[in-house]
Amino acid sequence: MSQSLERGLAALTALAEGPQTLDGLAHRLGVHKTTAMRLLRTLESGRFVRREDAHRYRLGSAVFALAHQALDDLDVREVARPFLNGLGERSGHTVHLATLDEDQVVYIDKVDSIHPVRMYSRIGRRAPLHCTAVGKVLVADLLQQKRERLAHRISYPKLTPNTIDSPGRYLTELDRVRAQGYAVDRSEHEEFTHCIAAPVQNHRGEAVAAMSLSVPKVLLSLEDLLSWLPDLRRTAEHISRELGQRQS
């Protein structure tokens, strides 16, 4: 790495901690003030550094533009994959990653169960919003007006005796999901399975995906499945941090 580039990166790293004086930056970089000044003027010309006054500097708009672009370019599936694998290994059950696609969810990744009794699902498969845990999580994240429009637009086929069958019931369920931060499918999509799901958020705090743990009822009761909820939520939070989610 060239000396100038190395010093420039060191200066940006120092400024990431907060505004710095010229003297302070020169000391951090181990260079004379005139050298630090030349470096800062170069960074300032590219909007990587902004001068607050004659001797005080802070990060410029170009740094934030690059950071946001880098975060936008992250592939949620690629980032999430090792975490999905980890949860699959710990639990032994089916793990899904899904995203919202108009009025349905689409599964974009999957880790298979280790058990001989398995769910039928595949990457690329679509599913309804009203009766899947991943669907509930993703819709619950929408602004209230969008949630209400969507709830009154979609249909409510009764797939099992437990399936939500009206906009009113669905909106009540979404409020619950939004408040608690996770969703449960109580054998609403398929009568022989149940599922829990948590949101995966990006650097804007938006739920860009949902990850779930799904189990046939013959293998695990709903109560036992819910014991995996803390692990599921931690895993989703780890993925969210990798996608740039800010800590509250």
Backbone bond lengths (Angstrom), bond angles and torsions (degrees), N, CA, C in turn:
res aa  C-N    CA-C-N  psi(-1)  N-CA   C-N-CA  omega(-1)  CA-C   N-CA-C  phi
1 M - - - 1.458 - - 1.528 109.04 -
2 S 1.340 116.19 135.54 1.454 118.96 -179.56 1.522 110.34 -67.84
3 Q 1.333 115.01 153.08 1.457 120.07 -177.84 1.524 111.61 -62.55
4 S 1.338 116.59 -40.87 1.468 119.93 -179.21 1.524 111.44 -64.46
5 L 1.355 116.33 -43.13 1.460 120.13 179.22 1.532 110.34 -64.16
6 E 1.315 115.52 -42.51 1.461 120.10 -179.78 1.529 110.69 -61.54
7 R 1.330 116.84 -42.00 1.466 120.31 178.59 1.533 111.19 -67.40
8 G 1.336 115.77 -38.89 1.462 119.54 178.69 1.520 111.69 -61.93
9 L 1.327 116.71 -43.61 1.465 120.75 178.45 1.523 111.04 -66.24
10 A 1.329 115.94 -37.81 1.469 119.86 178.20 1.524 110.72 -64.95
11 A 1.334 115.95 -37.62 1.468 119.95 178.57 1.529 110.54 -65.85
12 L 1.328 117.71 -43.09 1.465 121.41 179.44 1.529 110.56 -65.09
13 T 1.323 116.64 -39.08 1.457 120.55 177.77 1.523 110.78 -62.82
14 A 1.339 116.45 -41.41 1.460 120.49 178.45 1.528 111.08 -65.18
15 L 1.329 116.29 -41.28 1.462 120.59 -179.39 1.523 112.13 -69.55
16 A 1.335 116.55 -23.66 1.469 120.04 177.22 1.523 111.03 -64.43
17 E 1.316 117.16 -21.34 1.468 121.55 178.30 1.522 111.81 -81.52
18 G 1.347 116.79 -11.90 1.450 121.27 -179.16 1.519 110.75 138.29
19 P 1.329 117.85 170.66 1.471 121.10 -179.95 1.528 111.55 -55.95
20 Q 1.343 115.19 144.80 1.466 121.30 -177.24 1.536 109.19 -131.44
21 T 1.321 115.12 149.65 1.459 120.10 173.93 1.525 109.02 -84.87
22 L 1.311 115.47 162.53 1.468 120.16 177.05 1.526 109.90 -60.18
23 D 1.331 116.82 -45.29 1.464 120.21 179.62 1.527 111.05 -61.03
24 G 1.328 115.85 -42.59 1.456 120.12 -178.84 1.522 112.18 -64.36
25 L 1.336 116.66 -42.33 1.463 120.18 178.75 1.521 111.09 -66.74
26 A 1.320 116.89 -41.60 1.464 120.05 178.83 1.528 110.05 -59.39
27 H 1.336 115.33 -41.22 1.468 119.29 178.90 1.529 110.47 -66.19
28 R 1.343 117.76 -43.27 1.467 121.46 -179.62 1.527 111.17 -61.71
29 L 1.341 115.64 -37.80 1.465 120.34 -176.45 1.522 112.30 -85.62
30 G 1.330 116.01 -14.53 1.454 119.63 -179.01 1.520 112.84 71.42
31 V 1.356 116.35 36.17 1.463 120.74 -178.55 1.524 109.24 -130.04
32 H 1.328 115.66 167.61 1.459 121.14 176.42 1.525 108.92 -71.10
33 K 1.334 116.06 156.33 1.465 120.39 -179.31 1.527 112.78 -59.12
34 T 1.313 117.99 -35.55 1.467 120.03 -179.63 1.532 110.80 -66.14
35 T 1.333 116.84 -37.25 1.467 120.69 177.28 1.525 109.81 -66.77
36 A 1.349 116.23 -43.31 1.459 120.43 178.48 1.524 110.44 -63.16
37 M 1.305 116.94 -38.41 1.467 120.78 179.52 1.525 111.49 -63.61
38 R 1.333 117.43 -44.41 1.473 121.09 178.78 1.529 110.21 -61.04
39 L 1.321 115.73 -42.66 1.455 120.03 179.89 1.530 111.16 -63.46
40 L 1.321 115.79 -44.32 1.463 119.97 -179.18 1.523 111.80 -66.40
41 R 1.311 117.41 -35.81 1.471 119.86 178.01 1.521 110.99 -65.32
42 T 1.339 116.49 -37.85 1.473 119.87 176.95 1.525 110.55 -64.47
43 L 1.336 116.15 -45.39 1.467 120.18 179.16 1.529 111.30 -65.85
44 E 1.316 116.18 -36.41 1.459 120.82 179.28 1.526 111.08 -65.56
45 S 1.336 117.12 -38.01 1.467 120.19 -179.54 1.532 111.48 -64.36
46 G 1.334 116.75 -27.07 1.466 120.52 177.55 1.508 112.93 -95.07
47 R 1.343 117.66 7.36 1.467 124.69 -179.65 1.530 113.08 64.92
48 F 1.328 116.57 21.62 1.463 120.10 174.18 1.526 111.15 -82.92
49 V 1.324 115.33 -20.47 1.459 122.34 179.25 1.519 107.85 -132.98
50 R 1.318 115.84 143.80 1.471 120.86 176.45 1.521 108.48 -124.69
51 R 1.347 115.91 133.88 1.456 120.82 179.85 1.520 109.60 -91.00
52 E 1.337 115.98 122.65 1.465 120.62 179.24 1.525 111.29 -80.51
53 D 1.312 116.15 -40.78 1.460 121.40 176.39 1.526 107.35 -149.17
54 A 1.312 117.81 -163.69 1.466 120.51 -173.08 1.522 112.98 -60.25
55 H 1.317 118.28 -30.59 1.468 119.55 -173.33 1.529 113.81 -133.08
56 R 1.317 118.50 15.49 1.461 120.92 -176.20 1.535 109.40 -127.13
57 Y 1.341 116.05 134.27 1.463 121.41 -173.62 1.531 110.71 -130.72
58 R 1.344 114.28 154.06 1.466 120.55 174.71 1.530 108.44 -145.37
59 L 1.333 117.26 170.66 1.463 121.09 -179.67 1.517 110.81 -62.02
60 G 1.348 115.73 144.25 1.450 121.22 -179.88 1.518 113.32 -98.25
61 S 1.322 116.01 176.03 1.466 121.95 -173.12 1.522 112.80 -65.36
62 A 1.341 117.96 -28.70 1.465 119.95 -177.78 1.521 111.27 -64.53
63 V 1.335 117.16 -33.47 1.463 120.49 178.55 1.528 110.13 -63.37
64 F 1.336 116.46 -44.34 1.461 120.43 -178.42 1.528 111.27 -69.32
65 A 1.331 116.58 -35.70 1.461 119.86 177.53 1.522 110.83 -63.66
66 L 1.333 116.39 -43.08 1.468 120.51 178.45 1.527 111.05 -65.85
67 A 1.335 116.28 -40.64 1.471 119.97 -179.77 1.517 110.93 -62.28
68 H 1.326 116.81 -44.66 1.467 120.00 -179.76 1.524 110.83 -66.17
69 Q 1.333 116.86 -38.68 1.460 119.51 178.67 1.519 111.02 -64.73
70 A 1.320 115.82 -41.66 1.463 119.91 178.96 1.524 110.98 -62.48
71 L 1.331 116.57 -41.21 1.462 120.28 179.07 1.520 111.42 -68.22
72 D 1.337 117.23 -39.35 1.462 120.81 177.74 1.518 111.94 -63.82
73 D 1.331 116.69 -29.85 1.456 120.84 -177.25 1.531 113.43 -81.75
74 L 1.339 117.14 -8.39 1.460 119.24 179.38 1.522 110.29 -65.39
75 D 1.304 116.98 133.86 1.456 123.63 177.91 1.523 107.88 -90.24
76 V 1.341 116.28 112.57 1.457 119.63 -175.31 1.524 111.51 -59.61
77 R 1.316 117.20 -35.23 1.467 119.96 -179.36 1.521 110.59 -66.64
78 E 1.322 116.52 -43.30 1.458 120.66 -179.98 1.524 111.17 -66.08
79 V 1.340 115.77 -42.53 1.458 120.15 179.90 1.527 110.78 -65.78
80 A 1.328 116.44 -40.88 1.466 120.70 -173.52 1.515 113.69 -76.85
81 R 1.319 118.43 -23.67 1.465 121.23 -169.80 1.532 114.42 -51.93
82 P 1.319 120.30 -51.35 1.470 118.26 -178.94 1.520 113.25 -63.31
83 F 1.329 117.17 -30.95 1.459 120.44 178.75 1.525 111.04 -72.48
84 L 1.343 116.85 -38.26 1.458 120.41 175.47 1.524 110.24 -62.53
85 N 1.326 115.88 -43.27 1.464 120.05 178.10 1.527 111.19 -59.80
86 G 1.332 115.80 -42.58 1.454 119.92 -179.71 1.520 112.53 -61.91
87 L 1.331 116.70 -45.19 1.462 120.12 178.98 1.521 110.53 -66.05
88 G 1.333 116.72 -38.15 1.454 119.96 177.48 1.520 112.19 -62.59
89 E 1.321 116.29 -40.66 1.470 120.19 179.11 1.524 111.49 -67.75
90 R 1.335 116.82 -39.87 1.465 119.83 -178.42 1.524 111.95 -69.83
91 S 1.330 116.17 -41.22 1.468 119.91 -173.75 1.523 113.31 -91.18
92 G 1.332 116.12 -32.58 1.456 120.52 -174.53 1.516 113.72 79.77
93 H 1.344 116.85 4.30 1.468 120.70 -176.47 1.536 111.73 -111.02
94 T 1.310 115.66 173.06 1.460 122.08 -176.14 1.531 111.35 -71.75
95 V 1.317 115.87 130.07 1.468 121.92 177.41 1.529 107.79 -117.06
96 H 1.324 116.07 132.59 1.467 121.45 177.49 1.522 111.04 -120.10
97 L 1.314 115.78 152.05 1.462 123.52 168.37 1.517 106.47 -123.94
98 A 1.330 116.98 127.88 1.463 121.02 -174.55 1.517 110.79 -135.35
99 T 1.334 115.80 155.18 1.457 121.74 175.69 1.525 109.36 -129.78
100 L 1.319 114.78 163.01 1.455 121.88 179.52 1.524 109.51 -84.53
101 D 1.328 116.61 131.41 1.456 121.67 177.60 1.522 107.96 -135.71
102 E 1.343 114.74 94.78 1.454 122.28 -176.29 1.531 109.89 57.53
103 D 1.325 118.56 -115.63 1.459 121.10 -174.77 1.522 112.77 -102.27
104 Q 1.325 117.03 24.31 1.456 121.87 177.91 1.527 109.42 -144.53
105 V 1.333 115.46 169.01 1.448 120.09 167.42 1.520 107.77 -105.63
106 V 1.321 115.33 151.96 1.463 120.32 176.02 1.526 107.28 -127.20
107 Y 1.336 115.28 133.05 1.462 120.43 179.09 1.528 108.81 -80.74
108 I 1.335 116.00 122.92 1.469 119.45 -176.25 1.527 112.24 -106.98
109 D 1.331 117.52 -10.42 1.462 120.18 174.03 1.517 109.07 -159.30
110 K 1.328 115.14 159.97 1.460 120.02 -176.04 1.517 109.68 -156.29
111 V 1.323 115.85 140.62 1.459 122.68 169.33 1.520 106.50 -116.81
112 D 1.315 117.70 122.12 1.464 121.87 -175.09 1.524 112.19 -73.46
113 S 1.307 114.97 151.40 1.458 122.41 173.52 1.528 109.92 -67.23
114 I 1.322 115.72 153.25 1.460 120.04 175.95 1.534 110.98 -86.73
115 H 1.328 117.59 -7.75 1.457 121.50 -175.29 1.525 111.27 -85.85
116 P 1.335 117.74 152.17 1.470 120.29 179.49 1.524 112.58 -66.64
117 V 1.356 116.86 -29.49 1.468 120.10 176.03 1.521 107.44 -87.42
118 R 1.329 116.69 112.66 1.465 120.70 -173.76 1.516 111.10 -127.02
119 M 1.325 114.17 160.58 1.460 120.76 173.50 1.524 109.73 -80.10
120 Y 1.336 115.62 147.26 1.456 118.25 170.52 1.524 108.09 -87.86
121 S 1.286 115.69 115.08 1.462 121.57 174.75 1.522 106.89 -160.60
122 R 1.315 115.94 161.19 1.464 120.21 179.64 1.514 109.16 -153.42
123 I 1.327 114.83 156.20 1.461 120.65 176.17 1.524 108.44 -64.10
124 G 1.313 116.76 131.37 1.454 122.13 -177.58 1.515 113.22 98.21
125 R 1.325 117.22 -13.25 1.455 120.03 179.17 1.527 109.65 -70.55
126 R 1.317 116.07 143.73 1.460 121.94 177.88 1.523 110.30 -104.31
127 A 1.327 115.53 154.57 1.460 120.34 -178.60 1.523 109.11 -147.17
128 P 1.338 117.25 159.45 1.469 120.62 -178.97 1.517 112.54 -70.12
129 L 1.318 114.88 160.13 1.457 121.09 -179.88 1.527 112.50 -85.92
130 H 1.322 117.18 -31.26 1.463 120.56 -168.18 1.522 114.24 -79.99
131 C 1.343 117.67 -14.69 1.461 119.29 -172.24 1.526 113.24 -131.20
132 T 1.323 117.63 9.97 1.466 121.32 176.78 1.512 109.22 -113.46
133 A 1.326 116.57 144.50 1.463 120.41 179.23 1.525 111.12 -64.13
134 V 1.344 116.72 -40.51 1.469 119.32 179.24 1.523 110.75 -65.32
135 G 1.323 116.78 -37.81 1.461 119.94 178.34 1.518 111.84 -64.04
136 K 1.317 115.99 -44.22 1.468 119.89 179.22 1.530 111.43 -60.86
137 V 1.337 116.54 -44.08 1.463 120.73 -178.85 1.524 110.97 -61.16
138 L 1.321 116.81 -44.16 1.460 120.44 -176.69 1.521 112.06 -70.42
139 V 1.316 117.74 -40.44 1.464 120.51 179.88 1.525 110.51 -72.29
140 A 1.326 117.69 -36.05 1.465 120.90 179.52 1.522 111.89 -60.52
141 D 1.330 117.45 -24.87 1.465 121.17 -179.09 1.528 112.42 -78.03
142 L 1.326 117.87 -16.63 1.464 120.46 -177.79 1.527 110.65 -69.27
143 L 1.325 115.77 157.11 1.456 120.33 174.62 1.524 109.12 -61.07
144 Q 1.328 116.17 152.50 1.460 120.91 -172.92 1.527 112.82 -54.27
145 Q 1.326 117.37 -43.82 1.461 120.09 -178.41 1.524 111.18 -62.27
146 K 1.335 116.71 -41.00 1.459 120.84 178.85 1.525 110.94 -67.75
147 R 1.342 116.53 -40.31 1.464 120.33 177.42 1.522 110.73 -58.74
148 E 1.311 115.77 -45.81 1.461 119.79 -176.70 1.524 111.47 -67.27
149 R 1.341 116.84 -41.30 1.467 119.62 178.13 1.522 110.64 -61.81
150 L 1.330 115.77 -45.40 1.457 120.17 -178.71 1.527 110.78 -65.05
151 A 1.340 116.63 -42.21 1.466 120.15 -178.54 1.526 111.78 -61.21
152 H 1.316 117.35 -32.56 1.464 120.40 -179.93 1.531 112.25 -89.54
153 R 1.329 116.58 -7.98 1.469 119.75 -178.97 1.525 112.47 -93.92
154 I 1.351 116.84 -37.14 1.456 119.32 -174.11 1.528 111.27 -78.26
155 S 1.318 115.32 163.27 1.462 120.94 175.76 1.529 108.90 -95.49
156 Y 1.317 115.78 165.13 1.454 121.58 -175.20 1.531 111.73 -128.71
157 P 1.330 116.96 67.26 1.467 118.16 177.67 1.529 110.76 -61.99
158 K 1.325 115.65 136.67 1.468 121.56 -177.67 1.520 108.43 -86.79
159 L 1.348 116.00 93.68 1.457 120.92 -174.19 1.524 112.43 -83.93
160 T 1.333 117.23 -27.20 1.468 122.67 175.97 1.527 106.79 -145.11
161 P 1.325 117.91 169.91 1.478 118.99 176.88 1.522 113.65 -60.33
162 N 1.330 117.52 -21.99 1.468 121.03 -177.71 1.526 114.02 -92.70
163 T 1.319 118.59 -3.08 1.462 121.38 -174.78 1.527 111.74 -65.05
164 I 1.325 116.61 132.51 1.469 121.96 172.49 1.518 108.32 -61.57
165 D 1.336 116.35 134.18 1.470 118.50 -170.10 1.522 114.77 -127.75
166 S 1.347 118.00 17.45 1.463 119.11 178.65 1.524 110.24 -155.68
167 P 1.344 116.97 155.06 1.468 119.74 177.85 1.525 112.63 -59.17
168 G 1.327 116.97 -39.02 1.450 119.99 -179.06 1.521 112.59 -62.02
169 R 1.331 116.32 -46.48 1.464 120.30 179.00 1.520 110.99 -65.70
170 Y 1.333 115.20 -36.40 1.465 119.30 -179.51 1.521 110.81 -66.70
171 L 1.322 117.83 -43.85 1.458 121.02 -179.91 1.530 111.21 -65.23
172 T 1.321 116.64 -36.79 1.466 120.00 175.30 1.527 110.67 -62.41
173 E 1.327 116.04 -42.77 1.455 121.02 178.40 1.528 110.96 -64.42
174 L 1.321 117.25 -40.15 1.464 120.76 179.71 1.521 111.40 -64.97
175 D 1.326 117.19 -37.70 1.467 120.01 176.08 1.522 110.28 -61.85
176 R 1.328 116.20 -40.46 1.464 120.21 178.66 1.533 110.47 -64.44
177 V 1.318 116.44 -44.91 1.466 121.21 179.86 1.519 110.61 -62.04
178 R 1.303 116.17 -43.83 1.473 120.62 -179.05 1.533 110.31 -62.47
179 A 1.333 116.81 -39.08 1.456 120.87 -177.52 1.526 112.14 -72.09
180 Q 1.333 116.51 -38.47 1.467 119.18 -174.78 1.522 113.77 -91.91
181 G 1.350 116.75 -18.66 1.460 120.34 175.94 1.518 114.87 85.22
182 Y 1.301 118.73 13.03 1.464 122.52 176.54 1.522 108.67 -158.00
183 A 1.331 115.96 167.68 1.467 120.75 -179.27 1.518 109.80 -130.81
184 V 1.330 114.38 155.64 1.459 121.93 178.33 1.523 109.02 -127.98
185 D 1.306 116.14 134.22 1.469 123.05 170.49 1.524 105.93 -105.37
186 R 1.329 115.27 104.81 1.469 121.44 -177.42 1.527 109.94 -90.82
187 S 1.330 115.27 67.50 1.475 121.09 -177.18 1.525 110.60 55.45
188 E 1.323 115.68 43.20 1.462 121.49 -178.52 1.524 112.55 -94.17
189 H 1.331 116.06 -29.52 1.464 120.78 -179.35 1.521 110.67 -92.07
190 E 1.322 116.44 -46.40 1.460 123.21 175.79 1.520 107.39 -132.28
191 E 1.300 116.85 131.38 1.462 120.53 -171.32 1.525 112.91 -65.06
192 F 1.331 117.05 -23.18 1.465 120.07 -175.39 1.532 113.32 -96.71
193 T 1.333 118.26 4.07 1.473 120.22 -179.81 1.523 110.77 -132.55
194 H 1.320 115.39 158.84 1.456 120.85 167.92 1.529 107.94 -136.86
195 C 1.332 115.42 165.96 1.465 119.55 -166.43 1.525 110.20 -155.30
196 I 1.322 115.64 148.65 1.461 121.86 171.48 1.523 108.09 -125.91
197 A 1.336 116.99 148.70 1.467 120.62 -176.74 1.517 110.83 -144.25
198 A 1.326 115.36 150.98 1.466 122.74 178.37 1.526 109.16 -135.62
199 P 1.342 117.47 152.54 1.460 120.47 -177.65 1.526 113.25 -80.03
200 V 1.323 115.19 148.52 1.463 123.28 170.82 1.525 106.00 -112.14
201 Q 1.338 116.73 120.48 1.456 121.24 -172.95 1.525 112.00 -110.46
202 N 1.327 114.96 150.77 1.465 120.48 178.10 1.528 110.70 -94.31
203 H 1.327 116.66 -169.05 1.457 121.14 -176.80 1.524 113.12 -68.89
204 R 1.323 117.18 -13.34 1.465 120.68 176.10 1.527 112.01 -93.84
205 G 1.322 116.81 -0.56 1.461 120.45 -177.30 1.510 113.29 80.64
206 E 1.328 117.72 15.16 1.462 122.09 179.63 1.522 109.99 -92.10
207 A 1.332 116.62 141.74 1.461 120.91 176.23 1.532 108.56 -77.63
208 V 1.323 116.36 99.87 1.466 121.06 -178.79 1.523 111.78 -89.18
209 A 1.323 116.76 -12.34 1.459 121.44 178.56 1.527 108.08 -160.25
210 A 1.318 114.81 168.51 1.458 121.24 173.16 1.515 107.50 -133.65
211 M 1.325 116.03 140.27 1.453 119.28 176.10 1.524 108.45 -115.88
212 S 1.320 114.93 146.35 1.457 118.82 -173.41 1.518 111.60 -138.41
213 L 1.314 114.25 160.52 1.451 123.50 172.96 1.520 106.09 -121.71
214 S 1.330 116.54 120.39 1.459 122.03 -174.94 1.523 110.12 -121.51
215 V 1.330 115.37 137.21 1.464 120.10 -174.01 1.522 110.36 -141.86
216 P 1.339 118.97 134.17 1.465 120.28 169.82 1.528 110.74 -62.65
217 K 1.318 116.58 141.46 1.463 120.99 -175.86 1.529 112.22 -61.46
218 V 1.323 117.38 -26.84 1.470 119.97 -178.49 1.529 111.16 -69.98
219 L 1.319 116.58 -19.29 1.467 120.16 -179.47 1.515 113.09 -94.16
220 L 1.335 116.90 -34.21 1.459 119.81 -171.83 1.525 108.89 -152.62
221 S 1.324 116.49 134.07 1.459 120.37 175.76 1.528 109.40 -73.38
222 L 1.322 116.32 163.81 1.462 119.94 177.63 1.525 110.46 -61.95
223 E 1.315 117.00 -39.51 1.467 120.39 178.66 1.524 111.00 -60.75
224 D 1.340 117.22 -43.43 1.458 120.32 178.93 1.529 111.37 -68.99
225 L 1.333 116.88 -35.81 1.461 120.12 176.67 1.521 110.40 -62.44
226 L 1.330 116.81 -41.36 1.462 120.75 -179.44 1.534 112.25 -64.25
227 S 1.331 117.29 -20.30 1.467 119.42 176.28 1.531 111.15 -67.02
228 W 1.334 117.11 -18.34 1.468 121.48 176.68 1.531 112.78 -86.92
229 L 1.330 116.48 -3.04 1.464 119.86 -176.37 1.529 113.28 -59.39
230 P 1.337 120.35 -45.05 1.479 118.94 178.58 1.528 112.87 -58.11
231 D 1.335 116.85 -40.45 1.468 120.25 178.93 1.521 110.33 -66.58
232 L 1.322 116.97 -43.91 1.461 121.05 178.22 1.523 111.29 -58.67
233 R 1.320 116.78 -46.30 1.460 120.36 -178.20 1.524 111.86 -67.69
234 R 1.326 117.27 -39.28 1.469 119.81 176.05 1.518 110.94 -61.87
235 T 1.330 115.86 -41.61 1.464 119.76 -179.75 1.522 110.74 -63.57
236 A 1.331 116.75 -43.83 1.466 120.52 177.51 1.522 110.99 -62.15
237 E 1.332 116.67 -37.89 1.471 120.47 178.23 1.527 111.51 -67.01
238 H 1.327 117.21 -37.90 1.470 120.27 176.79 1.529 110.55 -61.52
239 I 1.324 116.67 -44.14 1.467 120.65 178.41 1.528 109.67 -62.51
240 S 1.333 115.88 -44.06 1.467 120.41 -179.43 1.527 111.21 -59.53
241 R 1.323 116.56 -41.05 1.466 119.39 177.88 1.515 111.15 -63.24
242 E 1.331 116.97 -39.31 1.463 120.60 177.11 1.526 111.45 -63.54
243 L 1.328 116.37 -27.83 1.461 120.65 178.60 1.532 112.21 -86.88
244 G 1.333 116.45 2.65 1.456 120.29 174.01 1.502 115.45 98.77
245 Q 1.339 117.59 9.95 1.464 119.74 179.27 1.520 109.57 -60.08
246 R 1.326 116.03 133.37 1.458 120.87 178.67 1.511 109.88 -80.71
247 Q 1.328 114.97 142.66 1.464 119.62 177.67 1.502 109.71 -78.49
248 S 1.356 115.60 135.95 1.462 119.64 179.96 1.521 111.28 -80.72
